[in-house]
Amino acid sequence: MTHSPATQQYKEKQAGDLQPGDFVFPPGDGPAEEIRGIEVQADDYGVAALLLVTMVDGGTVRIAVGSSVPVGDGVPAGSGDASTEAAPDPGTTDSSTPDPSTPAEGDAEAPAGPAVVVPPRPEAPPTYTGPSAEELALIPGPDGTPEAVVRAAAANHKGKNGVQVLSERLAKGINTKSGSCLRDLSDLAFDLCIVLRDPDHALAVADLLNVLPFDGNLDRWASIERALALSSFICREAGQAERAAVYEKLLRAPESQEEDPFKARINARVRQRSLNEPNLYDKEIFRAIDNGNHEAEREWRFLRLEALMFLRAHGGSKTIGEEELARRIGNELESVRA
């Protein structure tokens, strides 16, 4: 803002302290104008971001919250002529004229108008605590080494090429720091449960992943997340609600690890939006159906099934309830297995 020091006498004031009746210098080199009203505008995250200041003459000025603006003394609208008419004749003396050396009652400071109220910051997103030691005890330990668990699961399905290829690769050694190894384990668990209808061995394989903590690597966590969602589904179908709840707590535990409150709120909003508007691969599935490509349709439906299982393990969303999710999961299972 540019103001001539010779013609403008002003001081700075925080935008949040402005109130109707104050005189603020608008952008440019004009005189101070009286504020008639102030409107607080929030950003997309609900935080006060902008003040829309309306002047007595009808003009408006937008001021960012937290900035400083030049304010000064001014004459209220409509009072300029009255002061001239009320001025006494210098040649006469009125006994009712107060002595300028003594303060007059009219010089008392006028009551301040209502201050600008800045809305409070949004509430912090809910925190999800991990399961307790007693709850973790509901997840049984592996029967032998991880490689032995994989071999035992594959032994019941000889001749199934997909399972055999994965099990042979994993039996050479399971490295939980390898993203590709974790992906093979989650793929094996899904094939056992969805394709071969062997939920017991699928859950045993998935539990090799379920106990791994979130280390900040999203690529590795994606495989663990798939296994947790599958395990929750298997347990709920088997009537083991308490054990399913443990997997669901493990699934949501990383969501409360962000220590910065602002980032946590942003992450919560983005996460909720993805839950409310999940990608269920509708376009891809319809395109495969139109082209008569049954293999591609099955692969896309498999991905849709994974997304639905994740939504159910996460507790649903604001747009799809748990009952509707259960119905859709049943439909996709039939389509994939057909």
C-alpha positions in Angstrom: 0.0 0.0 0.0 1.4 3.4 -1.0 0.5 6.5 1.0 2.2 10.0 1.0 3.8 10.6 4.4 3.1 14.3 4.0 -0.7 13.8 3.7 -1.4 10.6 5.5 -0.9 10.0 9.2 -1.6 6.4 10.0 -0.6 3.5 12.2 -0.8 -0.2 11.6 -3.4 -2.5 13.1 -3.8 -6.3 13.0 -6.6 -7.3 10.6 -8.2 -9.4 13.3 -8.5 -6.4 15.6 -10.5 -4.3 13.1 -14.1 -3.4 14.0 -16.9 -1.3 12.6 -16.2 2.4 13.1 -12.5 2.1 12.5 -11.0 4.1 9.7 -8.8 2.2 7.3 -6.8 3.4 4.3 -7.9 1.4 1.2 -5.3 0.5 -1.4 -4.1 3.6 -3.3 -3.5 7.1 -2.1 -7.0 8.1 -0.9 -8.2 9.2 2.5 -9.1 6.8 5.4 -12.6 5.4 5.1 -14.9 4.3 7.9 -15.7 0.6 8.2 -19.4 -0.3 8.3 -19.2 -4.1 8.5 -16.8 -7.0 8.5 -17.4 -10.5 7.2 -15.1 -13.4 8.0 -14.5 -15.9 5.1 -13.0 -19.3 5.8 -10.9 -21.4 3.4 -11.8 -24.9 2.2 -10.6 -26.4 5.5 -12.8 -24.3 7.7 -10.1 -22.0 8.9 -10.6 -18.2 8.9 -8.6 -16.9 5.9 -10.0 -13.6 4.6 -11.9 -10.5 6.0 -14.3 -8.8 3.6 -14.5 -5.3 4.9 -17.4 -3.1 3.8 -17.0 0.7 3.9 -19.7 3.2 4.7 -19.6 4.4 1.1 -20.3 0.9 -0.1 -16.8 0.0 -1.2 -15.2 -3.3 -0.1 -11.6 -4.3 0.8 -10.4 -7.9 1.2 -7.8 -8.3 3.9 -5.9 -11.6 4.8 -6.3 -12.7 8.4 -3.1 -12.1 10.3 -1.9 -9.2 8.1 -1.4 -5.6 9.2 -3.3 -2.7 7.6 -2.9 1.1 7.9 -5.6 2.8 10.0 -6.0 6.4 11.0 -8.3 9.1 12.2 -11.2 10.2 10.1 -14.5 12.1 10.3 -17.6 10.0 10.5 -19.9 10.3 7.5 -22.4 13.1 7.7 -20.6 15.0 10.5 -18.5 17.4 8.4 -21.2 20.1 7.9 -22.5 19.9 11.4 -19.1 20.8 12.8 -18.9 23.9 10.7 -22.4 25.2 11.6 -21.8 24.6 15.3 -18.6 26.7 15.4 -19.1 29.9 17.5 -18.4 33.4 16.2 -14.9 34.3 17.3 -16.1 37.8 18.1 -18.6 36.7 20.7 -18.2 35.0 23.9 -20.8 32.4 25.1 -20.8 31.5 28.8 -22.0 28.1 27.8 -18.9 27.4 25.8 -16.7 25.1 27.8 -13.2 26.0 28.6 -10.9 24.2 26.2 -8.5 23.6 29.0 -11.0 21.4 30.8 -12.2 18.1 29.2 -15.8 18.2 28.0 -18.2 15.3 28.5 -18.6 14.9 24.8 -14.9 14.2 24.5 -15.3 10.9 26.4 -14.2 8.0 24.4 -17.1 6.4 22.5 -17.9 2.7 23.3 -16.1 0.3 21.0 -18.1 -1.7 18.5 -18.2 -5.4 18.3 -14.8 -7.0 17.7 -14.2 -9.4 14.8 -14.7 -12.9 16.0 -12.3 -15.4 14.3 -13.8 -18.9 14.2 -12.0 -21.5 16.3 -9.7 -24.0 14.5 -11.3 -27.2 13.4 -11.3 -30.1 15.8 -8.4 -32.5 15.5 -9.2 -35.8 13.7 -10.0 -38.8 15.8 -7.0 -40.8 16.9 -6.9 -44.6 16.5 -5.0 -46.5 19.1 -3.5 -49.9 18.3 -4.8 -53.1 19.9 -3.7 -54.0 23.4 -1.5 -57.0 24.2 -4.6 -59.0 25.2 -6.2 -58.2 21.8 -3.0 -59.1 19.9 -3.0 -62.5 21.7 -6.1 -63.3 19.6 -3.8 -63.7 16.6 -2.1 -67.0 16.9 1.6 -67.4 16.2 2.8 -69.2 13.0 3.0 -72.9 13.1 6.7 -73.2 12.4 8.8 -70.9 10.2 7.1 -68.5 7.7 8.5 -70.7 4.9 6.9 -73.7 6.5 3.5 -72.0 6.7 3.7 -71.2 3.0 4.6 -74.8 2.1 1.8 -76.2 4.2 -0.7 -73.9 2.5 0.5 -74.9 -1.0 0.6 -78.6 -0.2 -3.2 -78.8 -0.2 -3.5 -77.3 -3.7 -1.1 -79.2 -5.9 -1.7 -78.6 -9.6 -2.8 -75.0 -9.0 -0.2 -73.2 -11.0 -0.6 -69.7 -9.5 -0.3 -70.9 -5.9 2.6 -73.2 -6.7 4.6 -70.5 -8.4 4.2 -68.1 -5.5 4.9 -70.7 -2.8 8.1 -71.9 -4.6 9.4 -68.4 -4.8 8.5 -67.7 -1.1 9.8 -71.0 0.2 13.4 -70.0 -0.8 13.3 -67.3 1.9 10.9 -64.7 3.1 12.4 -61.2 3.6 9.9 -58.9 5.3 11.9 -55.9 4.2 11.3 -56.7 0.6 8.3 -55.1 -1.0 8.0 -57.7 -3.7 8.2 -60.5 -1.1 5.3 -58.9 0.9 3.3 -58.6 -2.3 3.8 -62.3 -3.0 2.5 -63.2 0.4 -0.6 -61.0 0.1 -1.3 -62.4 -3.4 -0.9 -65.9 -2.1 -3.4 -65.2 0.8 -5.9 -63.8 -1.7 -5.6 -66.7 -4.1 -6.1 -69.2 -1.3 -9.2 -67.4 0.0 -10.9 -66.0 -3.1 -10.0 -68.5 -5.8 -9.4 -71.8 -3.9 -11.8 -71.1 -1.1 -9.3 -72.1 1.6 -9.8 -69.3 4.2 -7.9 -71.2 7.0 -4.6 -71.4 5.1 -5.2 -67.9 3.7 -5.5 -66.5 7.2 -2.3 -68.3 8.3 -0.4 -66.8 5.4 -1.9 -63.3 5.9 -0.9 -63.4 9.6 2.7 -63.4 8.5 2.0 -59.9 7.3 -0.5 -58.8 9.8 1.9 -58.6 12.7 4.3 -56.3 10.8 4.3 -52.7 12.0 3.9 -49.6 9.8 7.4 -48.3 9.1 6.5 -45.3 7.0 7.1 -47.1 3.7 3.7 -46.9 1.9 4.7 -49.5 -0.8 5.3 -52.2 1.8 2.3 -51.1 3.9 0.0 -51.5 0.8 0.6 -55.3 1.0 0.1 -55.4 4.8 -3.0 -53.4 4.4 -4.4 -55.8 1.8 -3.7 -58.7 4.2 -5.4 -57.0 7.1 -8.5 -56.2 5.1 -8.7 -59.9 3.9 -8.2 -61.2 7.4 -11.0 -59.0 8.8 -13.3 -60.3 6.1 -12.4 -64.0 6.8 -12.9 -63.6 10.5 -16.2 -61.8 10.2 -17.5 -64.5 7.8 -16.4 -67.1 10.3 -18.1 -65.3 13.2 -14.9 -64.2 14.9 -15.9 -60.6 15.4 -13.3 -59.9 18.2 -10.4 -61.1 16.2 -11.7 -59.2 13.1 -11.8 -56.0 15.3 -8.1 -56.5 16.1 -7.2 -56.6 12.4 -9.3 -53.4 11.9 -7.4 -51.6 14.6 -4.1 -52.5 13.1 -5.4 -51.3 9.7 -6.2 -47.8 11.1 -3.3 -47.4 13.5 -1.0 -45.6 11.1 -3.6 -42.9 10.6 -2.9 -41.3 14.0 0.9 -41.3 13.7 1.1 -37.8 12.2 2.2 -35.5 15.0 1.6 -32.2 13.2 -2.0 -31.2 13.9 -2.5 -29.3 10.6 -1.1 -32.2 8.6 -3.2 -34.6 10.6 -6.4 -32.7 9.7 -5.4 -32.5 6.0 -4.7 -36.2 5.9 -8.0 -37.0 7.6 -9.9 -34.9 5.1 -8.2 -36.5 2.1 -8.7 -40.0 3.6 -12.4 -39.4 4.3 -12.8 -38.1 0.7 -11.2 -41.3 -0.7 -13.5 -43.4 1.6 -16.6 -41.5 0.5 -15.6 -41.6 -3.2 -13.8 -44.9 -3.6 -12.5 -46.0 -7.0 -14.5 -49.2 -7.7 -13.2 -49.5 -11.3 -16.7 -49.1 -12.9 -15.4 -47.7 -16.2 -12.8 -50.4 -16.6 -15.2 -53.2 -15.8 -17.9 -51.9 -18.3 -15.2 -51.4 -20.9 -14.1 -55.0 -20.5 -17.7 -56.2 -20.7 -18.3 -54.2 -23.9 -15.2 -55.7 -25.5 -16.0 -59.2 -24.4 -12.7 -59.5 -22.5 -13.7 -61.8 -19.6 -10.1 -62.1 -18.3 -9.7 -58.4 -18.0 -13.2 -58.1 -16.4 -12.2 -60.7 -13.8 -9.0 -58.8 -13.0 -10.8 -55.5 -12.5 -13.5 -57.1 -10.4 -10.8 -58.6 -8.3 -9.4 -55.1 -7.6 -13.0 -53.9 -6.9 -13.3 -56.7 -4.4 -10.1 -55.7 -2.6 -11.4 -52.0 -2.4 -14.7 -53.2 -0.9 -12.9 -55.3 1.6 -10.8 -52.4 2.7 -13.8 -50.2 3.0 -15.6 -52.8 5.2 -12.5 -53.3 7.4 -12.2 -49.5 7.8 -15.8 -49.3 9.0 -17.5 -48.2 5.8 -17.9 -44.6 4.7 -20.5 -41.8 4.7 -21.8 -43.0 1.3 -21.6 -46.8 1.6 -22.8 -48.5 4.8 -21.5 -51.8 6.1 -24.7 -53.7 5.0 -24.4 -52.4 1.5 -20.6 -53.3 1.5 -21.4 -56.8 2.6 -23.9 -57.2 -0.2 -21.5 -55.9 -2.8 -18.7 -58.1 -1.6 -20.9 -61.1 -2.0 -21.8 -60.1 -5.5 -18.1 -59.6 -6.5 -17.1 -62.9 -4.9 -19.6 -64.7 -7.1 -18.4 -62.8 -10.2 -14.7 -63.5 -9.5 -15.3 -67.2 -8.7 -17.6 -67.8 -11.7 
